[in-house]
Amino acid sequence: MLWSGWGDPAKAAALPAPIRGLLRDMLGVRAPETPAASFGEVRLPVAALSPLVLSELRGIVGADHVRADDDARIRHTRGKSTPDLMRMRAGDGSDAPDAVVLPGSHAEVLELLRACAAHRVAVVPFGGGTSVVGGLVAARQGFAGVVALDLARLNRLVSVDAESMVVEIEPGLRAPQAERLLAEHGLTLGHFPQSFEYATLGGFAAARSSGQASAGYGRFDDMVVGLTVATPRGTLDLGRAPKSAAGPDLRQVILGSEGAFGVITSLRLRVRRAPAERIYEGWRFASFAAGSAALRRLAQDGPLPTVLRLSDETETMIGLARPGEIGGPVADAGCLVIAGFEGSSEVAALRERAATVLAGLGGVPLGPGPGESWAHGRYSAPYLRDSLLAEGATVETLETAGFWSNLPRLYDAVRLSLHASLGSPLVMCHVSHVYGTGASLYFTVVTAQSADPLAQWEGAKRSVNEAIVAAGGTISHHHGVGRDHREAYAAEIGDLGVEILRGVKGRLDPEGILNPGVLIA
Ligand SMILES: Cc1cc2nc3c(=O)[nH]c(=O)nc-3n(C[C@H](O)[C@H](O)[C@H](O)COP(=O)(O)OP(=O)(O)OC[C@H]3O[C@@H](n4cnc5c(N)ncnc54)[C@H](O)[C@@H]3O)c2cc1C
């Protein structure tokens, strides 16, 4: 993973000429005056951990699994939001952990947490490092140091219960490795977020992730039937049946807790049979409203495709909905819907029934071209962000969700807020997760960088968070809370809600060492 950007540097994507022209002419983007810092220029804080603490940590996991070198510290600094990348490109390594610790078992995690609590060392659980909400930045104040607890060594498929279609799997497995191991048993999770190449299963559970095929396979939190969690107070082992009426479901307290309540060391997940057939195709609708109505019909009355996405007019025109095919803007493109069907023999019939519904609601079939193009380029868009930043454009994404009846208001509120803060940015939106009762809205914003692009974006982000809360949306459908959404989350759940969470944290983590400052203040 590129330390100051996204993904495999070999896959870096140059901006096509029409897009560069568009940035210059439409948004006034100019090349930044200061070049990005090199790896060697990153400024790190002096490592704070005492030799005594380091030696204790080494005693628990072995000397090879405690790293305090610059390379490890830089690669575990923050996540992959645009502000995170801007700070790294400016050589700001001030949030680097003092050391990176790689435990090899649940017992080692427990021991590490006890040692860190005793020495008041903050602990940041680290999966794939793809958080985009500031979930990997611990508050240092009041602590003797910060360690990143990298779960990469907890990477086994522990067991497969083919009868129940449940697997036990460790949290440090990255999604592609997990899919490879499951494929050997003819199984899949069906969880394909855009961060698929790097994110881990523990991170998916801790941040309540949702993948591009969520209509068919569900959100990641829907897949979790059980969890084992290490806390400074001991072990929580949750989930012994598919559903239960035995009181409140404590699994839900851990899902979305972003490392603030405990470290997930094992997951029991519902799996599906790997699909034998896949069909992806495109549809055109005259407007976002018409497309939304069609998605709602499918979500409420069926048949529901496995993948169902709708781009608004701007996103369709710019072509970011098909990152492999960016060839410049296309006027009057309407709104693109991608419908994907995965499964076995029933797929063709399902597709036929969905096609009848879409056509009946004004959709024009575009055939498999746009669908296959989307499937082929589905992980490429994040690579463009690095090129855009280098070009002098800020590009960032944000997301929310709401009930169908409130979706137009939410859509307008976000766009208005971004325009008020940023002048005339390019704001694109798509719906990619649908439910009977509502859907998510996912926005991509591109704007010319000001003299202080970080402050420019942070101001816009504060305003848009407030706009989302005021318009009745949730502050996150799938990115989580981290530090960046903490205030808006508090506004969403109210003072009593925050008190409940503080109570849980106080019980599980009395010294407050777990990801301090993330989720709740
Ligand atoms: C380019 C890009 C595209 C993205 N696309 C999507 C998308 O399509 N859908 C989506 O849902 N998200 C997406 N994300 C966001 C991100 O990938 C998800 O939030 C993902 O769940 C994070 O997984 P991770 O393994 O990288 O976790 P990390 O970033 O390492 O950690 C995320 C949070 O969980 C905590 N944590 C990690 N592992 C554990 C554990 N084992 N126990 C307890 N706490 C833990 C961390 O402390 C942190 O607070 C995207 C991010 C990027 C950069």
The ligand as an SDF file (V2000), in Angstrom:
LIG
                    3D

 53 58  0  0  0  0  0  0  0  0999 V2000
  -10.6860    3.9770   -1.3420 C   0  0  0  0  0  0  0  0  0  0  0  0
  -11.6150    3.5320   -0.2590 C   0  0  0  0  0  0  0  0  0  0  0  0
  -12.8290    2.9380   -0.5820 C   0  0  0  0  0  0  0  0  0  0  0  0
  -13.6980    2.5350    0.4290 C   0  0  0  0  0  0  0  0  0  0  0  0
  -14.8630    1.9250    0.0850 N   0  0  0  0  0  0  0  0  0  0  0  0
  -15.6860    1.4680    1.0510 C   0  0  0  0  0  0  0  0  0  0  0  0
  -16.8970    0.7900    0.7210 C   0  0  0  0  0  0  0  0  0  0  0  0
  -17.2110    0.5770   -0.4540 O   0  0  0  0  0  0  0  0  0  0  0  0
  -17.6810    0.3530    1.7290 N   0  0  0  0  0  0  0  0  0  0  0  0
  -17.3270    0.5360    3.0330 C   0  0  0  0  0  0  0  0  0  0  0  0
  -18.0480    0.0960    3.9040 O   0  0  0  0  0  0  0  0  0  0  0  0
  -16.2210    1.1950    3.3780 N   0  0  0  0  0  0  0  0  0  0  0  0
  -15.3800    1.6490    2.4350 C   0  0  0  0  0  0  0  0  0  0  0  0
  -14.2320    2.3010    2.7850 N   0  0  0  0  0  0  0  0  0  0  0  0
  -13.9210    2.5090    4.2080 C   0  0  0  0  0  0  0  0  0  0  0  0
  -13.0980    1.3800    4.8600 C   0  0  0  0  0  0  0  0  0  0  0  0
  -12.4960    0.5660    3.9020 O   0  0  0  0  0  0  0  0  0  0  0  0
  -13.9960    0.5400    5.7460 C   0  0  0  0  0  0  0  0  0  0  0  0
  -14.3770    1.3280    6.8670 O   0  0  0  0  0  0  0  0  0  0  0  0
  -13.3750   -0.7520    6.2800 C   0  0  0  0  0  0  0  0  0  0  0  0
  -14.3420   -1.4000    7.0620 O   0  0  0  0  0  0  0  0  0  0  0  0
  -12.1340   -0.5450    7.1070 C   0  0  0  0  0  0  0  0  0  0  0  0
  -11.4730   -1.7910    7.2230 O   0  0  0  0  0  0  0  0  0  0  0  0
   -9.9310   -1.8600    7.6260 P   0  0  0  0  0  0  0  0  0  0  0  0
   -9.5570   -3.2810    7.8000 O   0  0  0  0  0  0  0  0  0  0  0  0
   -9.0930   -1.0810    6.7210 O   0  0  0  0  0  0  0  0  0  0  0  0
   -9.9660   -1.1860    9.0540 O   0  0  0  0  0  0  0  0  0  0  0  0
   -9.0630   -0.0370    9.6460 P   0  0  0  0  0  0  0  0  0  0  0  0
   -9.1120    1.1580    8.8000 O   0  0  0  0  0  0  0  0  0  0  0  0
   -7.7250   -0.5740    9.9770 O   0  0  0  0  0  0  0  0  0  0  0  0
   -9.8640    0.2330   10.9890 O   0  0  0  0  0  0  0  0  0  0  0  0
  -11.1410    0.8140   10.9760 C   0  0  0  0  0  0  0  0  0  0  0  0
  -11.5960    1.0320   12.4210 C   0  0  0  0  0  0  0  0  0  0  0  0
  -11.8500   -0.2150   13.0430 O   0  0  0  0  0  0  0  0  0  0  0  0
  -10.9360   -0.4530   14.1250 C   0  0  0  0  0  0  0  0  0  0  0  0
  -10.5270   -1.8550   13.9990 N   0  0  0  0  0  0  0  0  0  0  0  0
   -9.8890   -2.4460   12.9570 C   0  0  0  0  0  0  0  0  0  0  0  0
   -9.7560   -3.7660   13.1890 N   0  0  0  0  0  0  0  0  0  0  0  0
  -10.3180   -4.0100   14.4100 C   0  0  0  0  0  0  0  0  0  0  0  0
  -10.4910   -5.1820   15.2110 C   0  0  0  0  0  0  0  0  0  0  0  0
  -10.0650   -6.3890   14.8270 N   0  0  0  0  0  0  0  0  0  0  0  0
  -11.1060   -5.0450   16.4160 N   0  0  0  0  0  0  0  0  0  0  0  0
  -11.5590   -3.8380   16.8320 C   0  0  0  0  0  0  0  0  0  0  0  0
  -11.4120   -2.7070   16.1180 N   0  0  0  0  0  0  0  0  0  0  0  0
  -10.8070   -2.7960   14.9220 C   0  0  0  0  0  0  0  0  0  0  0  0
   -9.8130    0.5510   13.9510 C   0  0  0  0  0  0  0  0  0  0  0  0
   -9.2190    0.9240   15.1640 O   0  0  0  0  0  0  0  0  0  0  0  0
  -10.5270    1.7070   13.2740 C   0  0  0  0  0  0  0  0  0  0  0  0
  -11.1740    2.5180   14.2170 O   0  0  0  0  0  0  0  0  0  0  0  0
  -13.3420    2.7400    1.7850 C   0  0  0  0  0  0  0  0  0  0  0  0
  -12.1130    3.3240    2.1040 C   0  0  0  0  0  0  0  0  0  0  0  0
  -11.2570    3.7250    1.0970 C   0  0  0  0  0  0  0  0  0  0  0  0
   -9.9430    4.3400    1.4460 C   0  0  0  0  0  0  0  0  0  0  0  0
  1  2  1  0
  2  3  1  0
  2 52  2  0
  3  4  2  0
  4  5  1  0
  4 50  1  0
  5  6  2  0
  6  7  1  0
  6 13  1  0
  7  8  2  0
  7  9  1  0
  9 10  1  0
 10 11  2  0
 10 12  1  0
 12 13  2  0
 13 14  1  0
 14 15  1  0
 14 50  1  0
 15 16  1  0
 16 17  1  0
 16 18  1  0
 18 19  1  0
 18 20  1  0
 20 21  1  0
 20 22  1  0
 22 23  1  0
 23 24  1  0
 24 25  2  0
 24 26  1  0
 24 27  1  0
 27 28  1  0
 28 29  2  0
 28 30  1  0
 28 31  1  0
 31 32  1  0
 32 33  1  0
 33 34  1  0
 33 48  1  0
 34 35  1  0
 35 36  1  0
 35 46  1  0
 36 37  1  0
 36 45  1  0
 37 38  2  0
 38 39  1  0
 39 40  1  0
 39 45  2  0
 40 41  1  0
 40 42  2  0
 42 43  1  0
 43 44  2  0
 44 45  1  0
 46 47  1  0
 46 48  1  0
 48 49  1  0
 50 51  2  0
 51 52  1  0
 52 53  1  0
M  END
$$$$
